[in-house]
Amino acid sequence: MPKYLIAASYTAEGVKGLARDGGTKRRQAAEAAIKSAGGRLEGFYFAFGERDAYVIVDAPDNASIAAASLAINGSGAVQAKTVVLLTPEEMDQAAKKTVSYQPPGR
């Protein structure tokens, strides 16, 4: 299954819920959301800095992870950005492909 990285930031409302419910409950909620979209939660980490949490997910396809993203972002408690992750083998395949490209101004 493809892997995705979800970088999440809590809104003020989301921080209040996190403070009330705790981190374990947030991980469980994320796991349930991903599972309901056909995926599997691989890791969930809280962090300091620009983002409050990083989540690594296996999902069957882009549409499944987009559905989870719509539900999560639609809650208003979290702003999440999703990054598609590639394996080293997928990069090997990409490096072997020939692409024609003309840079601007040339």
N, C-alpha and C positions, 0 to 999 in steps of 0.2 A: 504494500500500500504506500502511496506517496506520503511524505512527511511534511509537516507545516510547523512554523514557529508563530505563535500568537503572542504579540507584545501588547500588554494591557495596562491602561491607566484608569484608576477609579475616579469618578466624579465625586463631588462633595457628598452626594447622597450615597454613593457606593462605599466611600470611606466610613460613613456612619454605620452602614450595614456590616462592613468588615469588622469594625471595632465591637459591634454588638454580638455578632455571630462567631467570630474567630476565623482563622485561616483554614483550618481543617474543613469547616463547612463550605467555604468558598471553593476549595479543591474538589470536594464532593459534588458541588453544584456544577462546576465546570466539567467534571468527569461524566455526570449524567447527561449534560447537554451534548457533549461530543458523542457519547454512546448512542443517544437517541438519533443522531445524524448518521450513524453507521460507522463511527470512528472509534479510536482507542486513545486514551490519554497515556502518554509515555512519561511525561514529567511535568511538574508544576512547581514553580519557584517564585517566591516573593523577592523583591530586589529594592535596593536604594537607587536613586537617580531618576532619569527621565521617565522610566516606566515602572509601574508598581509590581507587575508580575510577568513572568515569561512561562509560556506553556508549549510543550512539544507534543504534537498530535500525529497519529496515523489516521488517515481518512481515505475512503475508497476513491474519491475523485474531487475535483475543484467544486463541483456543484454542492456536494455534501458539506464541505468546509464553509462554503459561502452561505449555506442555509444556517449553519451554526453561528456564523458571524452576524447574520441579520438578526437572529434572536438575541444574541449577546449585546450587540450595539443598540438594538432597538429597545433594550430595557431602560436605557438612560442612566444606568449606574456604572457603566464601563464603556470606555472607548478603546476598541481593540483593532490592531493592525495585523494582518496575516501575511506571512512570508512563505513562499514555496521553497522547500529545502531540496537540494540535489545531493545525491551520493557521489563519492569520488568516481565511481564507475560511470555514472551519467555524465560527469564532466569529461571523462575519457571519450565517451561516444560523441559529445559535442565538439571536442577538440579535433576529431577526425572528419567532421563535416566541413565541406567547402561552401562558403557563403560569398556571394558577390555583393560588394558594398562600395559606394562612391561617397567619400566624405564631402561635407559642404564646401563649396568654393573650389573644387578640383574638377 
